[in-house]
Amino acid sequence: MAICFNVLLGAVLSPVLTTCGAQIVEEFNITFNQFALLSGWALLTSACSAWFAQASARIWGKRPTYIVASLLLFVTTIWNSRVTSYGSFVGARALEGIGNGPFESIVLSSVGDLYFVSEISLGPKPGSQSFEVHQRGKRIMFYNMMTLSTVSFSPIIGGYITEKHGWRTQFYIIAGFLFIGIIFLVLACPEHAYNQPLVFETDVVSGEVLIEHTDSSQDSPVGHNSTTEKPKSYVQELKPYSTNISGENMFILLTRPLLCMFYPAVIWAFFNGGFWSTWVGFQKDCKYKFGD
């Protein structure tokens, strides 16, 4: 819930300038092309930040990554609300994109850490404990629905706020909610990235393998419980960062997404999503430049 709340606020910040283009152009005496760069820089830095976040979350954990990103969003939102020059505005939007990147790249992996993808029985006997089928599906659906609907729906409310109270008020309101979101992350989002044995990675290992491993562990003299970590207390879970969780090299983690770009399905998704986002932005800019 804490992660979803901050994802929602990050999604609101992306189209926050959609309804106030004319006011900003007039106030800062800039062209519509310069106004479009305010969104362009945020998208560019968000993409770079998302690339780095997927690696840093594997090394230091997802909890510190989320907290730092949320703090950066909070600071830059206040900065956006107080800008007095175009250059300052560009800088605030660029740093805002850095804060938004982690909420666009590692949330789905958090779903993978917290939920299972298929039904797995922990024993061959009837009545053995089993996990729910496809726990991740509805969480991923909720994440996608929340981000996409927020991008489309928030300008409706933002337009009313801009007309009645000015475009800066949007950032004031979002900053207030971001402060609440930071508290949620600190108090209700423990570290959930674990370096567990490959046999428990349900994305790549079948349920039969897990059952076989469980049976062999129960038959051994020591048992599989001997390697079980002691549960942490609530206070221990509030630790802001962890040591190198995966033990992997940062350079290798950063190159993996680049190699994935050669996969046909990734190429298709890249162009499909990219053309859609570009078309939405193009329509917005044309509205301001040529009118309705």
C-alpha positions in Angstrom: 0.0 0.0 0.0 2.8 2.4 0.8 4.5 1.7 -2.5 1.2 2.1 -4.5 0.5 5.4 -2.8 3.9 6.8 -3.9 3.5 5.3 -7.4 0.2 7.2 -7.7 1.8 10.5 -6.8 4.6 9.9 -9.2 2.1 9.2 -11.9 0.3 12.5 -11.1 3.5 14.5 -11.5 4.1 13.3 -15.1 1.1 15.2 -16.7 0.9 17.9 -14.0 1.8 20.7 -16.6 -0.8 19.5 -19.2 -3.4 22.0 -18.2 -1.3 25.1 -17.5 0.8 25.5 -20.6 -0.5 28.9 -21.6 0.0 30.3 -18.1 3.6 29.1 -17.9 4.5 30.3 -21.4 3.1 33.8 -20.5 4.7 33.9 -17.0 8.2 32.9 -18.1 8.0 34.5 -21.5 9.1 31.3 -23.3 8.1 29.5 -26.5 5.9 26.4 -26.6 8.9 24.4 -27.7 10.6 25.4 -24.5 7.5 24.5 -22.5 7.5 21.0 -24.1 11.1 20.5 -22.8 9.8 20.8 -19.2 8.1 17.4 -19.8 10.9 16.1 -22.1 13.6 16.5 -19.5 11.5 14.8 -16.8 10.9 11.8 -19.1 14.6 11.5 -20.1 16.0 11.6 -16.6 13.2 9.3 -15.4 14.4 6.7 -18.0 18.0 7.0 -16.9 17.0 6.8 -13.2 14.9 3.7 -13.8 17.9 2.0 -15.4 20.1 2.8 -12.5 17.4 1.9 -9.9 17.0 -1.7 -11.1 20.7 -2.2 -10.3 20.9 -0.3 -7.0 17.9 -2.1 -5.7 19.6 -5.4 -6.2 22.7 -4.3 -4.2 21.3 -2.0 -1.4 17.7 -3.2 -1.4 14.4 -1.8 -2.6 13.6 0.0 0.7 16.4 2.6 0.5 15.8 3.1 -3.2 12.1 3.9 -2.7 12.8 6.2 0.3 15.5 8.2 -1.5 13.3 8.5 -4.6 10.3 9.7 -2.6 12.4 12.3 -0.7 13.7 13.6 -4.1 10.2 13.8 -5.4 9.1 15.8 -2.3 12.0 18.2 -2.5 11.7 18.8 -6.3 7.9 19.3 -6.0 8.4 22.1 -3.5 11.1 23.5 -5.9 8.7 23.4 -8.8 6.1 25.3 -6.8 8.7 28.1 -6.0 10.5 28.5 -9.3 11.1 32.0 -10.6 13.0 31.4 -13.8 12.8 29.0 -16.7 16.3 27.5 -16.0 15.3 26.7 -12.4 12.1 25.1 -13.7 14.1 22.9 -16.1 16.4 21.8 -13.3 13.5 21.0 -10.9 11.7 18.9 -13.6 14.9 17.1 -14.5 15.6 16.1 -10.9 11.9 15.2 -10.4 12.3 12.7 -13.2 15.2 11.1 -11.3 13.0 10.6 -8.3 10.2 9.2 -10.4 12.3 6.6 -12.2 12.4 3.9 -9.4 8.6 3.9 -9.1 8.4 3.0 -12.8 11.1 0.3 -12.9 11.2 -1.8 -9.7 7.6 -1.9 -8.6 6.8 -5.0 -10.6 9.9 -6.7 -9.2 8.5 -5.9 -5.7 5.4 -7.7 -6.7 7.6 -10.7 -7.6 9.3 -10.5 -4.3 6.1 -10.4 -2.3 3.8 -12.7 -4.2 3.8 -16.0 -6.0 3.0 -16.7 -9.6 1.4 -20.2 -9.5 0.1 -22.8 -7.2 2.9 -24.8 -5.4 2.2 -27.5 -2.9 4.7 -28.1 -0.1 3.9 -31.8 0.2 2.5 -34.7 -1.7 -0.1 -35.6 0.9 -3.7 -34.2 0.7 -4.2 -31.1 2.7 -0.5 -30.0 2.4 0.1 -26.3 2.5 -0.1 -24.6 -0.9 0.2 -21.1 -2.2 -2.6 -19.2 -4.0 -2.7 -19.4 -7.8 -1.3 -16.4 -9.6 -1.1 -14.0 -6.7 0.8 -11.5 -8.8 -1.8 -11.1 -11.6 -4.3 -8.8 -9.8 -1.5 -6.8 -8.2 0.1 -6.1 -11.6 -3.3 -5.3 -13.0 -3.9 -2.8 -10.2 -0.5 -1.2 -10.7 -1.0 -0.8 -14.5 -4.6 0.5 -14.0 -3.5 3.0 -11.4 -0.7 4.4 -13.4 -2.5 4.7 -16.7 -5.7 6.0 -15.3 -4.0 8.6 -13.1 -2.1 10.0 -16.1 -5.4 10.4 -18.0 -7.6 11.5 -15.1 -5.4 13.8 -13.1 -5.4 16.6 -15.7 -9.1 17.0 -15.2 -8.7 17.9 -11.6 -5.5 19.7 -12.3 -7.3 22.0 -14.8 -9.9 23.0 -12.2 -7.2 23.8 -9.6 -5.1 25.8 -12.1 -8.1 27.8 -13.2 -9.3 28.6 -9.7 -6.0 28.8 -7.7 -3.1 28.9 -10.1 -0.8 26.2 -11.5 1.6 26.4 -8.5 -1.2 25.1 -6.2 -1.0 21.7 -7.9 2.5 21.3 -6.7 1.6 22.5 -3.2 -1.1 19.8 -2.9 1.1 17.0 -4.3 3.9 18.0 -1.9 1.6 17.5 1.0 0.6 14.0 -0.1 4.2 13.2 -0.8 5.1 14.0 2.8 2.5 11.5 3.9 3.9 9.0 1.3 7.4 9.3 2.8 6.0 8.4 6.3 4.2 5.4 4.8 7.4 4.2 3.2 9.5 4.6 6.3 7.0 3.0 8.7 5.2 0.4 6.4 7.6 -0.7 3.7 10.2 -3.1 5.1 12.9 -4.5 2.9 11.5 -7.3 0.8 14.4 -8.2 -1.6 16.1 -11.4 -0.5 19.0 -13.4 -1.9 17.3 -16.8 -1.6 18.4 -20.2 -3.1 17.5 -20.7 -6.7 15.3 -23.6 -5.9 12.8 -21.2 -4.3 12.7 -18.9 -7.4 9.3 -19.8 -8.6 9.8 -17.8 -11.8 12.4 -20.3 -13.1 11.8 -23.5 -11.0 8.7 -25.7 -11.3 6.6 -26.8 -8.3 7.8 -30.4 -8.6 11.4 -29.3 -8.0 10.3 -27.4 -4.9 8.4 -30.4 -3.6 11.3 -32.7 -4.2 13.7 -30.3 -2.4 11.2 -30.0 0.5 11.0 -33.8 0.9 14.7 -34.3 0.8 15.2 -31.6 3.4 12.7 -33.2 5.7 14.5 -36.6 5.3 17.9 -35.1 6.2 19.2 -35.4 9.8 19.5 -31.6 10.1 16.4 -30.5 8.2 15.8 -27.4 6.1 14.9 -25.3 9.1 18.6 -25.1 10.2 19.3 -22.5 7.5 16.2 -20.5 8.1 16.9 -16.9 9.1 15.5 -15.5 12.3 12.6 -13.2 11.7 13.4 -9.5 12.3 11.6 -7.3 14.7 9.6 -4.3 13.5 12.3 -1.9 14.7 15.0 -3.9 12.9 12.9 -3.8 9.7 13.0 0.0 9.9 16.7 0.0 9.0 17.0 2.4 6.0 19.4 0.3 4.0 20.9 -3.2 3.6 24.3 -4.6 2.6 24.9 -6.1 -0.8 21.9 -8.3 -1.0 22.6 -10.2 -4.2 26.4 -10.0 -4.1 26.4 -9.0 -7.8 28.6 -6.5 -9.6 27.0 -3.1 -10.4 28.4 -3.0 -13.9 26.9 -6.4 -14.8 23.6 -5.4 -13.4 23.6 -2.2 -15.5 24.4 -4.0 -18.7 21.7 -6.6 -18.4 18.8 -4.3 -19.5 20.8 -3.3 -22.5 21.2 -6.9 -23.6 17.5 -7.4 -23.2 16.9 -4.7 -25.8 17.9 -7.2 -28.5 15.0 -9.6 -27.5 12.2 -9.3 -30.1 9.4 -9.0 -27.5 11.2 -6.2 -25.7 11.8 -4.4 -29.0 8.1 -4.7 -29.8 7.1 -3.4 -26.4 9.6 -0.6 -26.6 8.3 0.8 -29.9 4.6 0.1 -29.0 4.8 2.0 -25.7 7.1 4.7 -27.1 4.8 5.5 -30.0 1.8 5.7 -27.7 3.6 8.0 -25.2 5.0 10.2 -28.1 1.6 10.5 -29.7 0.0 11.6 -26.4 2.7 14.2 -25.9 2.4 15.4 -29.5 -1.4 16.0 -29.1 -0.8 18.0 -25.9 1.8 20.2 -27.6 -0.3 20.7 -30.7 -3.3 21.8 -28.6 -1.3 24.6 -27.1 0.4 25.6 -30.3 -2.5 25.5 -32.7 -5.5 25.7 -30.4 -8.5 23.4 -30.2 
